Amino acid sequence: MYFIVVYDVEVRRCRKVLKICRKYLHQVLRSAFEGYLTQEQYSMLKSELRKVIDEEYDSIYFYIIKTGSAPHKLIIGEAQGEKSMIE
């Protein structure tokens, strides 16, 4: 599966989130990553990120793109902004 991951986290946790994301994906912007992951890698990435963020304050958006199907979005932490067209 192909993933786009973007995050908005408190400054104290940025470096930790950055290092975790770099282990699995390619950095394309300061807080945006993309790349292919297996289901196991995806599970490990989510687990590692959940350990370092404050889910009541921080936000991490996973856009999941499977071949032949519509994109899917998973949010870890606080949803921010207006409702997106991708569910």
C-alpha positions, 0 to 999 in steps of 0.5 A: 500500500502507498501512504502519505503521512502528515503531522502537526505535533507539539514542538517538544515531540517533533524530533521524535516523530520525525525520526520514527517517520524517517525509519519507514517513509521518504520525507517530502516536506518538513512534516510530510512523508510518503512511500510504500509500506507492508501491513506489518510496517504500517502497524509498527509505524502506528504503534511507535508514533502512538507511544510518543504523541499526546493524542489529545493535542497532536495530530497525525494523518495517514492517507492510504492509497490502494491500487484500484480503490479510493484513498482512505484516511486514518487520524491518530490524535486530535482531528483538526480543521474542516472535514476532508473529502477523503474519509 
